[in-house]
Amino acid sequence: MHDLEFYHYCAGPTLASRFDNEFWSRISLQMAYTEPAVRHALVALGYLSRQETGSLKHARLGFTNGDKRKLFLLHYNKSVRHLVHRIAEPSYSPEIGLVTCVLFVCIEFLRADYHTAFTHMRNGLKIISELRQTRQTDSPIQTPEGIQSGSTTPTDMIEEKLVPMFIRGMASALLYGVSVEDDFAVPCPLPQSFQERRFTSIREAQSSYHEIRNAAIVFTRQMAIKLIQLIPVTVEDFLRRYGILECHRAWYEAFQELECSQILSLEDKVTISALKLSYYATYIFAACATDVRQMSFDAHLSSFKALLHHAKIVFNFMDLGNLEDPQAKPSSRSAAANFTFEISIIPSLYFTATRCRCPTTRREAVSLLSLNPPREGLWDPEQHVVVSNRVIEIEEMEVDEKGWPTEEMRLWSTVIDANMDQTGGFWVDFLPAKWVGSFDGEGRQRLRSEWFVLGEPWTSPPSRYSDPLRIMFSPNTAPLH
């Protein structure tokens, strides 16, 4: 009961965003009363959130107290066993598995086990895909007795509450190179579907944007694979890019109309800024996806600055500290881990720090990351500050008359290895733009790898490569972050 109460009062509110608050504060707790799998998962999550600080390094360190680890694993394993037994029962319904699946993903994000987290996410997406296929082939479902007209059925709950969470969560998996589109279709929206459209709520606009975001990430990753493998970009690719950008523009116009048509609360304004900063990032990302040259990002400086403007609005609302004084200490935190379930601002700020070459603008992005916002899924602000500063250092070894990095020094990609060790050490792969498409004698892409350690003096890296230039053996997978 202690851990369930901690979840209810501390962990749940820190995990929730405006769009999934009902799941963390009501749906999961209500289901916990009747479903042991959900109840034990919540106990494990509440206990874990009480033990963790939220930092990636602390998560990788794990519990130092063996008894504490045993207590956590006791409830986690009980949840798994109860779910397995429940699936075999005739009264089992898919929403039980999906709710438990979300909780498992959250637990593994908090533990920094990306492989297991994305395995759970893919399982959930497969369940949703199978449900939709079944509905298309079966006869219409009759409303069971006892459900009053106008009440929420399990199907409604899945489509209205759970499916949007998985669609938003897909972005994290896609950025890590996980092919979740094989489990759950990621359609490329048509610009016509957004032209002449009128949003009736911020939630509706948010749902539409995240579909565009996933399509943009899939497209950008596919273009990255082509550029690495020297596969020519086709006319069809350019048409896809044009369609994605037109969807962005049409969505933004409809979103602005919604913004101007309503009297907005402070929370509404912050939510709008959070959506806009993500919009600018995916628009720039898609616009430059077909070009190896990094100078193309320079044309989007105004969008990078707009992104930072909206990020500051979000940060001020979060009360992380004085944005005018980067040395100011953040405000006190909740008793729960400094962690949120879904990605929101860290990927966009990291993208700005590494892809915007304006010396002032990119440093503003790093300054915001340095305020220690909550870790978003697997995106740790401290880690991305360290890597961003190194990217700036590498690229600005040679600058032009404006002080911007020359094309010769610019990096095409910077990929952080998700396998951080218990000391906070991790590898980062840097691929200069001038090396893209440059293969060794065996047809493998060469990368420059460096070893980083969070919060500690630099130590010698573990034995990993005989050559200081890492060999990438699998260019068919392209993590982008």
RODO-2510 file (C-alpha; in nm, 4 decimals, decimal comma):
residues 481
     n   res          X          Y          Z
     1     m     0,0000     0,0000     0,0000
     2     h     0,2891     0,2335     0,0724
     3     d     0,4250     0,1973    -0,2814
     4     l     0,0802     0,2300    -0,4371
     5     e     0,0225     0,5515    -0,2421
     6     f     0,3641     0,6804    -0,3462
     7     y     0,2744     0,6075    -0,7069
     8     h    -0,0608     0,7852    -0,6721
     9     y     0,0696     1,1004    -0,5017
    10     c     0,4259     1,1320    -0,6366
    11     a     0,5257     0,9064    -0,9251
    12     g     0,2084     0,9236    -1,1362
    13     p     0,1917     1,3057    -1,1519
    14     t     0,5575     1,3308    -1,2573
    15     l     0,5106     1,0708    -1,5322
    16     a     0,2005     1,2311    -1,6778
    17     s     0,1665     1,4908    -1,9493
    18     r    -0,1498     1,6793    -2,0228
    19     f    -0,2558     1,4248    -2,2828
    20     d    -0,1985     1,1045    -2,0841
    21     n    -0,2817     1,2233    -1,7324
    22     e    -0,6006     1,0152    -1,7260
    23     f    -0,4031     0,6965    -1,7866
    24     w    -0,1579     0,7515    -1,5001
    25     s    -0,4045     0,9005    -1,2508
    26     r    -0,7238     0,7024    -1,3171
    27     i    -0,7196     0,4151    -1,5683
    28     s    -0,4163     0,2326    -1,4281
    29     l    -0,5292     0,2730    -1,0662
    30     q    -0,8874     0,1614    -1,1357
    31     m    -0,7667    -0,1462    -1,3202
    32     a    -0,5242    -0,2252    -1,0364
    33     y    -0,8184    -0,2991    -0,8054
    34     t    -0,9327    -0,5946    -1,0146
    35     e    -0,6211    -0,6992    -1,2099
    36     p    -0,3239    -0,8337    -1,0090
    37     a    -0,0903    -0,7903    -1,3080
    38     v    -0,1582    -0,4161    -1,3165
    39     r    -0,1470    -0,3851    -0,9363
    40     h     0,1949    -0,5471    -0,9021
    41     a     0,3282    -0,3454    -1,1984
    42     l     0,2184    -0,0242    -1,0247
    43     v     0,3812    -0,1357    -0,6993
    44     a     0,7058    -0,2060    -0,8864
    45     l     0,6868     0,1282    -1,0685
    46     g     0,6111     0,3226    -0,7503
    47     y     0,8949     0,1509    -0,5665
    48     l     1,1388     0,2074    -0,8541
    49     s     1,0446     0,5738    -0,8852
    50     r     1,1113     0,6185    -0,5137
    51     q     1,4584     0,4626    -0,5426
    52     e     1,5733     0,6303    -0,8652
    53     t     1,6935     0,9882    -0,9064
    54     g     1,5949     0,9948    -1,2720
    55     s     1,9456     1,0215    -1,4156
    56     l     2,0564     0,7657    -1,6722
    57     k     2,3819     0,7016    -1,4881
    58     h     2,2025     0,6244    -1,1620
    59     a     1,9653     0,3908    -1,3456
    60     r     2,2530     0,2002    -1,5041
    61     l     2,4201     0,1680    -1,1657
    62     g     2,1177    -0,0239    -1,0410
    63     f     2,0261    -0,0883    -0,6794
    64     t     2,3276    -0,1087    -0,4518
    65     n     2,1173    -0,2766    -0,1854
    66     g     2,0419    -0,6357    -0,2833
    67     d     1,7301    -0,6517    -0,0645
    68     k     1,5815    -0,3477    -0,2405
    69     r     1,6447    -0,5044    -0,5785
    70     k     1,4780    -0,8273    -0,4639
    71     l     1,1663    -0,6402    -0,3507
    72     f     1,1349    -0,4636    -0,6856
    73     l     1,1887    -0,7830    -0,8854
    74     l     0,9398    -0,9689    -0,6658
    75     h     0,6536    -0,7443    -0,7762
    76     y     0,7739    -0,7095    -1,1350
    77     n     0,7923    -1,0869    -1,1782
    78     k     0,4542    -1,1328    -1,0083
    79     s     0,3038    -0,8900    -1,2575
    80     v     0,4473    -1,0874    -1,5485
    81     r     0,3205    -1,4198    -1,4099
    82     h    -0,0279    -1,2842    -1,3396
    83     l    -0,0482    -1,1412    -1,6913
    84     v     0,0541    -1,4733    -1,8480
    85     h    -0,2126    -1,6578    -1,6485
    86     r    -0,4731    -1,3885    -1,7199
    87     i    -0,4222    -1,4119    -2,0962
    88     a    -0,5172    -1,7801    -2,0809
    89     e    -0,8525    -1,7039    -1,9112
    90     p    -1,1734    -1,6650    -2,1171
    91     s    -1,2530    -1,3309    -1,9505
    92     y    -0,9233    -1,1753    -2,0586
    93     s    -0,9577    -0,8569    -2,2670
    94     p    -0,6834    -0,6800    -2,4656
    95     e    -0,6937    -0,3560    -2,2657
    96     i    -0,5537    -0,5458    -1,9658
    97     g    -0,2489    -0,6473    -2,1668
    98     l    -0,2059    -0,2994    -2,3175
    99     v    -0,2237    -0,1181    -1,9828
   100     t     0,0270    -0,3607    -1,8315
   101     c     0,2435    -0,3237    -2,1410
   102     v     0,2619     0,0560    -2,0993
   103     l     0,3620     0,0111    -1,7352
   104     f     0,6338    -0,2376    -1,8341
   105     v     0,7701     0,0057    -2,0954
   106     c     0,7777     0,2813    -1,8340
   107     i     0,9576     0,0591    -1,5836
   108     e     1,2227    -0,0354    -1,8384
   109     f     1,2673     0,3263    -1,9480
   110     l     1,3224     0,4224    -1,5855
   111     r     1,5683     0,1338    -1,5451
   112     a     1,7408     0,2436    -1,8697
   113     d     1,6963    -0,0979    -2,0328
   114     y     1,6183     0,0187    -2,3856
   115     h     1,6139    -0,3293    -2,5428
   116     t     1,3477    -0,4694    -2,3086
   117     a     1,1478    -0,1445    -2,3169
   118     f     1,1181    -0,1479    -2,6938
   119     t     1,0366    -0,5198    -2,6907
   120     h     0,7365    -0,4431    -2,4681
   121     m     0,6400    -0,1512    -2,6913
   122     r     0,6509    -0,3667    -3,0032
   123     n     0,4348    -0,6289    -2,8291
   124     g     0,1757    -0,3623    -2,7526
   125     l     0,1766    -0,2357    -3,1105
   126     k     0,1282    -0,5913    -3,2373
   127     i    -0,1748    -0,6330    -3,0088
   128     i    -0,3289    -0,3124    -3,1459
   129     s    -0,2616    -0,4154    -3,5069
   130     e    -0,4195    -0,7570    -3,4502
   131     l    -0,7243    -0,5982    -3,2857
   132     r    -0,7773    -0,3677    -3,5809
   133     q    -0,7422    -0,6510    -3,8286
   134     t    -0,9944    -0,8572    -3,6314
   135     r    -1,2453    -0,5711    -3,6285
   136     q    -1,2180    -0,5371    -4,0059
   137     t    -1,3010    -0,9041    -4,0633
   138     d    -1,5465    -0,9785    -3,7821
   139     s    -1,9068    -0,8705    -3,7587
   140     p    -1,9881    -0,5576    -3,5572
   141     i    -1,9456    -0,6103    -3,1843
   142     q    -2,2708    -0,6112    -2,9931
   143     t    -2,2830    -0,3920    -2,6853
   144     p    -2,2789    -0,6192    -2,3769
   145     e    -2,5645    -0,6037    -2,1344
   146     g    -2,4989    -0,3750    -1,8417
   147     i    -2,3160    -0,1114    -2,0466
   148     q    -2,5366     0,1927    -2,0664
   149     s    -2,5768     0,3927    -2,3832
   150     g    -2,3058     0,6572    -2,4080
   151     s    -2,0626     0,4833    -2,1721
   152     t    -1,7066     0,3966    -2,2650
   153     t    -1,6545     0,0444    -2,3975
   154     p    -1,3170    -0,1364    -2,3875
   155     t    -1,2788    -0,0677    -2,7599
   156     d    -1,3331     0,3046    -2,7019
   157     m    -1,0793     0,3048    -2,4207
   158     i    -0,8192     0,1324    -2,6351
   159     e    -0,8630     0,3638    -2,9335
   160     e    -0,9100     0,6888    -2,7416
   161     k    -0,6680     0,6436    -2,4508
   162     l    -0,4132     0,3690    -2,5192
   163     v    -0,3499     0,3846    -2,8940
   164     p    -0,2474     0,7558    -2,8790
   165     m     0,0075     0,6714    -2,6081
   166     f     0,1649     0,4061    -2,8289
   167     i     0,1643     0,6381    -3,1322
   168     r     0,3456     0,9054    -2,9299
   169     g     0,5841     0,6449    -2,7890
   170     m     0,6749     0,5213    -3,1363
   171     a     0,8903     0,8317    -3,1899
   172     s     1,1353     0,7197    -2,9199
   173     a     1,1685     0,3756    -3,0759
   174     l     1,2088     0,5139    -3,4283
   175     l     1,4828     0,7534    -3,3191
   176     y     1,6668     0,4584    -3,1649
   177     g     1,6545     0,2699    -3,4946
   178     v     1,3815     0,0239    -3,3906
   179     s     1,1660    -0,0791    -3,6864
   180     v     0,8312    -0,0475    -3,5099
   181     e     0,6721     0,0371    -3,8436
   182     d     0,6936    -0,3376    -3,9130
   183     d     0,4501    -0,3967    -3,6254
   184     f     0,2224    -0,0954    -3,6629
   185     a     0,1677     0,0864    -3,9911
   186     v     0,3023     0,4424    -4,0076
   187     p     0,1048     0,5986    -4,2932
   188     c     0,2410     0,9009    -4,4744
   189     p    -0,0346     1,1626    -4,4382
   190     l    -0,1562     1,3450    -4,7472
   191     p    -0,1454     1,7261    -4,7507
   192     q    -0,5084     1,7261    -4,8689
   193     s    -0,6157     1,5758    -4,5373
   194     f    -0,4980     1,8885    -4,3551
   195     q    -0,6041     2,1508    -4,6064
   196     e    -0,9308     2,3167    -4,5158
   197     r    -0,9187     2,1331    -4,1829
   198     r    -1,0446     2,2922    -3,8627
   199     f    -0,9221     2,1569    -3,5308
   200     t    -1,1783     2,1627    -3,2518
   201     s    -0,9344     2,1069    -2,9658
   202     i    -0,5651     2,1077    -2,8798
   203     r    -0,5862     1,7326    -2,8204
   204     e    -0,7100     1,6774    -3,1772
   205     a    -0,4278     1,8900    -3,3163
   206     q    -0,1731     1,7076    -3,1013
   207     s    -0,2926     1,3677    -3,2196
   208     s    -0,2669     1,4748    -3,5845
   209     y     0,0806     1,6189    -3,5367
   210     h     0,2246     1,3028    -3,3833
   211     e     0,1154     1,1025    -3,6856
   212     i     0,3063     1,3517    -3,9040
   213     r     0,6031     1,3307    -3,6666
   214     n     0,6273     0,9530    -3,6961
   215     a     0,6016     0,9694    -4,0756
   216     a     0,8765     1,2343    -4,0842
   217     i     1,1092     1,0247    -3,8678
   218     v     1,0528     0,7127    -4,0800
   219     f     1,1239     0,9120    -4,3959
   220     t     1,4361     1,0724    -4,2493
   221     r     1,5727     0,7351    -4,1394
   222     q     1,5102     0,5823    -4,4811
   223     m     1,6937     0,8719    -4,6452
   224     a     1,9828     0,8299    -4,4014
   225     i     2,0220     0,4658    -4,5021
   226     k     2,0198     0,5625    -4,8694
   227     l     2,2829     0,8320    -4,8234
   228     i     2,5090     0,6013    -4,6206
   229     q     2,4854     0,3249    -4,8795
   230     l     2,5235     0,5611    -5,1774
   231     i     2,1767     0,4689    -5,3067
   232     p     2,0516     0,7516    -5,5302
   233     v     1,7667     0,9623    -5,3943
   234     t     1,4777     0,9272    -5,6384
   235     v     1,2079     1,1594    -5,7644
   236     e     0,9627     0,9639    -5,5498
   237     d     1,1736     1,0440    -5,2431
   238     f     1,1612     1,4152    -5,3201
   239     l     0,7856     1,3929    -5,3698
   240     r     0,7507     1,2219    -5,0315
   241     r     0,9554     1,4948    -4,8697
   242     y     0,7403     1,7585    -5,0363
   243     g     0,4252     1,5872    -4,9104
   244     i     0,5546     1,5653    -4,5528
   245     l     0,6569     1,9312    -4,5528
   246     e     0,3208     2,0337    -4,6973
   247     c     0,1489     1,8357    -4,4205
   248     h     0,3561     2,0279    -4,1680
   249     r     0,2595     2,3618    -4,3216
   250     a    -0,1101     2,2775    -4,3475
   251     w    -0,1146     2,1438    -3,9919
   252     y     0,0553     2,4579    -3,8616
   253     e    -0,1965     2,6864    -4,0350
   254     a    -0,4890     2,4918    -3,8889
   255     f    -0,3212     2,4955    -3,5477
   256     q    -0,2769     2,8737    -3,5620
   257     e    -0,6445     2,9151    -3,6471
   258     l    -0,7350     2,7079    -3,3425
   259     e    -0,4992     2,9150    -3,1290
   260     c    -0,6588     3,2419    -3,2430
   261     s    -1,0158     3,1171    -3,2002
   262     q    -0,9980     3,0390    -2,8294
   263     i    -0,9283     3,2089    -2,4998
   264     l    -0,6285     3,0143    -2,3778
   265     s    -0,5267     2,9301    -2,0241
   266     l    -0,1621     2,9323    -1,9193
   267     e    -0,1549     2,5539    -1,9443
   268     d    -0,2988     2,5762    -2,2973
   269     k    -0,0254     2,8191    -2,4013
   270     v     0,2460     2,5943    -2,2628
   271     t     0,0985     2,2920    -2,4402
   272     i     0,0883     2,4870    -2,7664
   273     s     0,4533     2,5880    -2,7252
   274     a     0,5527     2,2262    -2,6588
   275     l     0,3830     2,1168    -2,9812
   276     k     0,5354     2,4023    -3,1804
   277     l     0,8920     2,3367    -3,0705
   278     s     0,8558     1,9734    -3,1755
   279     y     0,6961     2,0873    -3,5038
   280     y     0,9963     2,3050    -3,5919
   281     a     1,2386     2,0204    -3,5207
   282     t     1,0621     1,7622    -3,7392
   283     y     1,0056     2,0127    -4,0188
   284     i     1,3764     2,1014    -4,0378
   285     f     1,4724     1,7350    -3,9982
   286     a     1,2582     1,6297    -4,2956
   287     a     1,3508     1,9333    -4,5075
   288     c     1,7231     1,8486    -4,4913
   289     a     1,6908     1,4682    -4,4995
   290     t     1,7843     1,4204    -4,8658
   291     d     2,1022     1,6282    -4,8554
   292     v     2,4427     1,5120    -4,7322
   293     r     2,5635     1,8707    -4,7173
   294     q     2,5121     2,0258    -4,3758
   295     m     2,5001     2,3831    -4,5062
   296     s     2,1308     2,3242    -4,5864
   297     f     2,0488     2,3572    -4,2149
   298     d     2,1704     2,7185    -4,2188
   299     a     1,8614     2,8283    -4,4109
   300     h     1,6453     2,7330    -4,1097
   301     l     1,8022     2,9619    -3,8500
   302     s     1,4755     3,1479    -3,7897
   303     s     1,3005     2,8172    -3,7194
   304     f     1,5746     2,7123    -3,4761
   305     k     1,5301     3,0425    -3,2930
   306     a     1,1521     2,9973    -3,2843
   307     l     1,2058     2,6493    -3,1408
   308     l     1,4155     2,7933    -2,8572
   309     h     1,1574     3,0648    -2,7915
   310     h     0,8890     2,8032    -2,7304
   311     a     1,1280     2,5860    -2,5297
   312     k     1,1847     2,8755    -2,2892
   313     i     0,8088     2,9115    -2,2407
   314     v     0,7847     2,5435    -2,1498
   315     f     1,0855     2,5617    -1,9177
   316     n     0,9524     2,8668    -1,7370
   317     f     0,6286     2,6811    -1,6693
   318     m     0,8269     2,3827    -1,5370
   319     d     1,0027     2,6163    -1,2896
   320     l     1,3455     2,4637    -1,3451
   321     g     1,5278     2,7787    -1,2445
   322     n     1,6095     3,1261    -1,3666
   323     l     1,6544     3,1073    -1,7438
   324     e     1,8363     3,4415    -1,7416
   325     d     2,0997     3,2987    -1,5061
   326     p     2,2311     2,9586    -1,6196
   327     q     2,4146     2,9241    -1,2869
   328     a     2,0936     2,9455    -1,0859
   329     k     2,0011     2,6251    -0,9055
   330     p     1,6859     2,4426    -1,0168
   331     s     1,3865     2,4433    -0,7881
   332     s     1,3268     2,1556    -0,5514
   333     r     1,2049     1,8304    -0,7062
   334     s     0,9304     1,5919    -0,6152
   335     a     1,0128     1,2881    -0,4065
   336     a     0,9741     1,0784    -0,7226
   337     a     1,2434     1,0309    -0,9868
   338     n     1,3089     1,3330    -1,2095
   339     f     1,1661     1,1457    -1,5048
   340     t     0,8772     1,1599    -1,7519
   341     f     0,7459     0,8805    -1,9713
   342     e     0,7215     1,0512    -2,3109
   343     i     0,9709     1,2591    -2,5076
   344     s     0,8909     1,6274    -2,5378
   345     i     1,1725     1,8830    -2,5399
   346     i     1,5121     1,7124    -2,4941
   347     p     1,5336     1,5610    -2,8464
   348     s     1,4444     1,8965    -3,0048
   349     l     1,7019     2,0873    -2,7993
   350     y     1,9695     1,8287    -2,8729
   351     f     1,8800     1,8499    -3,2421
   352     t     1,9212     2,2286    -3,2266
   353     a     2,2548     2,2069    -3,0458
   354     t     2,3992     1,9648    -3,3011
   355     r     2,2379     2,0772    -3,6289
   356     c     2,2109     2,4565    -3,5908
   357     r     2,5581     2,5964    -3,6564
   358     c     2,4880     2,9516    -3,5343
   359     p     2,7309     2,9719    -3,2375
   360     t     2,4890     3,1696    -3,0197
   361     t     2,1727     2,9739    -3,0967
   362     r     2,3220     2,6292    -3,0458
   363     r     2,4729     2,7359    -2,7134
   364     e     2,1341     2,8614    -2,5984
   365     a     2,0000     2,5117    -2,6609
   366     v     2,2818     2,3589    -2,4531
   367     s     2,2155     2,6138    -2,1784
   368     l     1,8509     2,5039    -2,1594
   369     l     1,9485     2,1373    -2,1448
   370     s     2,1876     2,2254    -1,8605
   371     l     1,8925     2,3293    -1,6431
   372     n     1,8362     1,9581    -1,5765
   373     p     1,4819     1,9021    -1,7016
   374     p     1,3311     1,5607    -1,6245
   375     r     1,4754     1,2700    -1,8189
   376     e     1,2332     1,1875    -2,1009
   377     g     1,2226     0,8134    -2,1482
   378     l     1,5822     0,7283    -2,2390
   379     w     1,6787     1,0887    -2,3204
   380     d     1,9031     1,2105    -2,0375
   381     p     1,9767     1,5882    -2,0366
   382     e     2,3188     1,5543    -1,8722
   383     q     2,4342     1,3040    -2,1329
   384     h     2,3129     1,5190    -2,4206
   385     v     2,4778     1,8306    -2,2784
   386     v     2,8134     1,6502    -2,2725
   387     v     2,7753     1,5228    -2,6283
   388     s     2,6444     1,8565    -2,7601
   389     n     2,9448     2,0410    -2,6191
   390     r     3,1783     1,7920    -2,7858
   391     v     2,9982     1,8317    -3,1206
   392     i     3,0388     2,2090    -3,0974
   393     e     3,4057     2,1667    -3,0095
   394     i     3,4704     1,9372    -3,3073
   395     e     3,2822     2,1461    -3,5603
   396     e     3,4239     2,4822    -3,4507
   397     m     3,7853     2,3743    -3,4902
   398     e     3,7575     2,5508    -3,8258
   399     v     3,5122     2,8378    -3,8805
   400     d     3,4349     3,0866    -4,1553
   401     e     3,4391     3,4672    -4,1355
   402     k     3,1035     3,4631    -3,9494
   403     g     3,2299     3,2197    -3,6882
   404     w     3,0201     2,9317    -3,8239
   405     p     3,1765     2,5869    -3,8853
   406     t     3,2952     2,5240    -4,2380
   407     e     3,1329     2,2432    -4,4370
   408     e     3,4598     2,0507    -4,4106
   409     m     3,4260     2,0245    -4,0304
   410     r     3,0538     1,9602    -3,9993
   411     l     2,9207     1,6282    -3,8718
   412     w     2,6499     1,4432    -4,0611
   413     s     2,5429     1,2343    -3,7616
   414     t     2,6194     1,1880    -3,3928
   415     v     2,4883     0,8612    -3,2502
   416     i     2,4987     0,7933    -2,8761
   417     d     2,5427     0,4271    -2,7851
   418     a     2,2581     0,3310    -2,5523
   419     n     2,4785     0,0861    -2,3596
   420     m     2,6035     0,3123    -2,0803
   421     d     2,8080     0,1234    -1,8209
   422     q     2,7733     0,1502    -1,4431
   423     t     3,0375     0,4243    -1,4170
   424     g     2,8489     0,6507    -1,6573
   425     g     3,0745     0,5645    -1,9513
   426     f     2,9408     0,5394    -2,3048
   427     w     3,0540     0,5506    -2,6671
   428     v     2,9515     0,8147    -2,9208
   429     d     2,9935     0,7683    -3,2959
   430     f     3,0673     1,0792    -3,5029
   431     l     3,0308     1,0695    -3,8803
   432     p     3,1715     1,3774    -4,0599
   433     a     2,9657     1,4801    -4,3617
   434     k     3,2727     1,4472    -4,5824
   435     w     3,2959     1,0750    -4,4886
   436     v     2,9374     0,9845    -4,5842
   437     g     2,9536     0,7215    -4,8546
   438     s     3,3251     0,6627    -4,7916
   439     f     3,3733     0,2889    -4,7353
   440     d     3,6723     0,0754    -4,6506
   441     g     3,7952    -0,2122    -4,8668
   442     e     3,5168    -0,4405    -4,7378
   443     g     3,2349    -0,1987    -4,8081
   444     r     3,1853    -0,0812    -4,4498
   445     q     3,1238     0,2732    -4,3318
   446     r     3,3976     0,4189    -4,1138
   447     l     3,3083     0,6258    -3,8075
   448     r     3,4981     0,8214    -3,5471
   449     s     3,4159     0,6932    -3,1960
   450     e     3,4901     0,8595    -2,8623
   451     w     3,4444     0,7464    -2,5033
   452     f     3,2645     0,9709    -2,2510
   453     v     3,2096     0,9401    -1,8764
   454     l     2,9345     1,1343    -1,6959
   455     g     3,0216     1,3184    -1,3782
   456     e     3,3660     1,1622    -1,3352
   457     p     3,7203     1,2293    -1,4595
   458     w     3,7815     1,0794    -1,8013
   459     t     3,8945     0,7178    -1,7873
   460     s     4,0452     0,4908    -2,0472
   461     p     3,7723     0,3324    -2,2585
   462     p     3,7083    -0,0420    -2,2459
   463     s     3,8672    -0,2468    -2,5193
   464     r     3,6287    -0,2256    -2,8104
   465     y     3,7998    -0,1480    -3,1372
   466     s     4,1468    -0,2120    -3,2696
   467     d     4,1159     0,0995    -3,4845
   468     p     4,0215     0,4375    -3,3295
   469     l     3,7851     0,4775    -3,6235
   470     r     3,4917     0,2533    -3,5489
   471     i     3,3670     0,0189    -3,8200
   472     m     2,9867     0,0236    -3,8582
   473     f     2,8886    -0,3249    -3,9708
   474     s     2,5118    -0,2672    -4,0045
   475     p     2,4258     0,0437    -4,2077
   476     n     2,0766    -0,0992    -4,2621
   477     t     1,9786     0,0234    -3,9165
   478     a     2,0139     0,3953    -3,8643
   479     p     1,9485     0,5367    -3,5170
   480     l     1,9197     0,9112    -3,5576
   481     h     1,9631     1,0657    -3,2137
***
